[in-house]
Amino acid sequence: MKNLTLRQLRLFEAVATHLSYSRAAEHMSLTQPAVSMQVQQLEAELGLQLLVKTGKRVTLSQAGEEMLRQTRRILNQVHIAEEAVAAFHVTEGGGGLLHLGVVPTAHYFAPALLMAFAQKWPGVKFKLTVDRRDKILGMLQEHQLDVAIAGYPPSEADVAAETFAQHPHCVVAAADHPLAKKRRIHWDALRDEPFIFREPGSATRQFFEHLLQAQSLQVKVSMELSGNETIKQAVMAGMGISFLSAHTFQIELEAGRMAVLNLQDMPKMLDWCLLHRRDSNLTGVNEAFKTFVLDQGSDLAKCKLH
């Protein structure tokens, strides 16, 4: 493996990630033959087939899957080295690339967080990835992300989590709903209300079902919808009430289109955490972003509830 180059590894990682030579070539601003030649040279150097091409379909061999894991580790260490060396040239206000991954609910405040950070670190470039929690955790562990914002990770995930803000969840209705003007509503008042639930498997749905179980309450599920935006439209149309993260409906609340029901013992809080891998120390712009989020993230992620 002594003749391997970082260029070959980067091109292999691009093809293995996209499972497409053409998309990898486009991503790396190269021609497809150039990408194919570099990957073939890598396979020849290793004496192993890493990528299997059947027609237009590209898959990873078993050796390719292991090589992809190791390639991402190598490229991540190169990135860490670059950040560490850059720290000797710049202090606060320096450049660098920050690749942040966030769960869908966090994308409502993540851009404001990044822009506020950019004012302190003007030369920084951002890449923002929004995906489900399991995908974000997987990308973080596979060295495809530098840092991430999500709730607490599962105990088996090899990532460090530091809390920086609260994440309120509320029961919401259309602004003209009969319950919208009432105060200290008891949970029993929701028993006959039509509820709009998130799709099965949603973390928000699981959280709400846990709350209902704690209240020994069974509600009427009028429909199941995928995604916060679809649910908000249904709520505003008067099709039912729902349980949502407060981050998702800030614009509608300010516009007077939705109302937070004044339920007893509500809102319910989760935590927002900054996540990073345990096996690598943050440096440069990533370390600066972590410090910034832990110091100012609570204010920038704050929600209005009425």
Beta strands, then each sheet from edge to edge (+ up, - down):
strand 1: 51-54
strand 2: 57-60
strand 3: 95-102
strand 4: 123-130
strand 5: 147-150
strand 6: 159-174
strand 7: 194-198
strand 8: 220-225
strand 9: 241-245
strand 10: 258-260
strand 11: 268-277
sheet 1: 1+ 2-
sheet 2: 4+ 3+ 5+ 11- 6+ 9- 7- 8-
sheet 3: 4+ 3+ 5+ 11- 6+ 10-
end
